[in-house]
Amino acid sequence: VLQFGDVPIVTKELKTKDEIQKHTARQPKSEVYALIISDLTQVIHSEVPDIQTGNGVGRASKAAAHALLGKVYLTMAADTDFQSAKTHLVAAWNVKPFTNLKDIPYTDLFDKDAQTFCPENIFQVMYKGGNSSLASNYAYIFQPTSQTGLTSQKSGTGNNIPTDEMMGTYEAGD
């Protein structure tokens, strides 16, 4: 919605060319957001666990649904949406054991080996290492390099270098 505005809404498997043709029309952003809100609200009221642990880390959870719903309301940015955003972001905070950002090595956010224990990760694809056909080097490609003043323990290629303006938004020592 952010990148394309109105987009087609498809809520069932499309099996024929005719079905696909019927579902190519763009729907208004308000309808797309309504569907996203409905889906995330359904997760919050489902049997999905509050947080995922062990082999479930990275999978859907109520904490993830609250966090994503909070983000949706912030993105919608109407006055009434800010209170809804706060409600869901606080709910995610209360459900998931987060840590102070100052206590988390920045590179852990991008380190495949840290993905199962980094408390800041909410909802993610858990990549499997080893066989190159089953793994991804996405995190390593996009993590910062030491050229930006940020230290990387892996071989980041610097494709995600923050601008000086972005770096200036952080508090000293953050």
URCOR-V419776 format. One line per field, one symbol per residue. burial: b if it has 24 or more other ideal C-beta (glycine too) atoms within 12 Angstrom, else e. A space follows every 50 residues. Layout:
BEGIN
burial: ???
END
This chain:
BEGIN
burial: beeeeeeebeeeeeeeeeeeeeeeeeeeeeebbeebbeebeebbeeeeee bbeeeebbbbbbbbbbbbbbbbbeebeeeeeeebbeebbebbeebbeeee eeeeebbbbbbbebbeebbbbbbbebbeeeeeeeeeeebbeebbbeeeeb ebebebeeeeeeeeeeeeeeeeee
END
